[in-house]
């Protein structure tokens, strides 16, 4: 499992929105949002290479 760094202010928003939306945990909400975004990107670019997506997320600082 990879760890993702999120600024405290963003994580506070994630916790609040996850609770409002009925997610069991903030982590469950984040995974759902990331999966949805990946599907959107992969759908618009065709079958995007998984490694390219991972490299992009690492470059943006979301994955270690």
N, C-alpha and C positions, 0 to 999 in steps of 0.2 A: 504494500500500500504506500502510495506517495503522500507526502505532506505538502500542503499549500499554505503559503503565508498570505494573510489578509490583514489589512490595517484594522486597528481596533474600532475606528469609527464605522468602517464598512461592516465588520462583524456584528457590531451592535445593531445595525440596520437589518442584517441577515437574520439575527435572532428574533427581532421584532416582527418582521414580515413572515418568517417561517411559522411563528406562533399564530399570527392572524390567519394565515392560509391553512392552518391545521396540520402542518408537518410535525412528526414526532420529535425531530431534532433539527437544529440548523444544518447539520451535515447532510441529512436526507434532502433538505431543500436545495442545498448547493449542488449535490449530485444530480438532482432532477433538472436544475437550470442548466448545468453544464451539458448533460446528455441532450437536452432539447436544442441547445445552441449548436452542438456538434452535428446533430441531425440536420439542422438548418443549413449549416455551412457545407456539409457533405452533399446535401441535396442540390445546392446551388452550384457546386463545383464538380458535380459528378461524383464518382467514388474517390473521394480524397484519400490520399495515402495517410494511414494512421500515424506513421512516424512524422510526417509533415505537421500534423495537428499537434502532436506532442512537442515537437521542436518549437512550434509557434508559441504554445503555452509556456514552455520553458523560457523562451526569449522574452516573453512579456512578464516573467517573474512569478507566474502562477504555479509552476511546478519546480521542484528542486531536481 
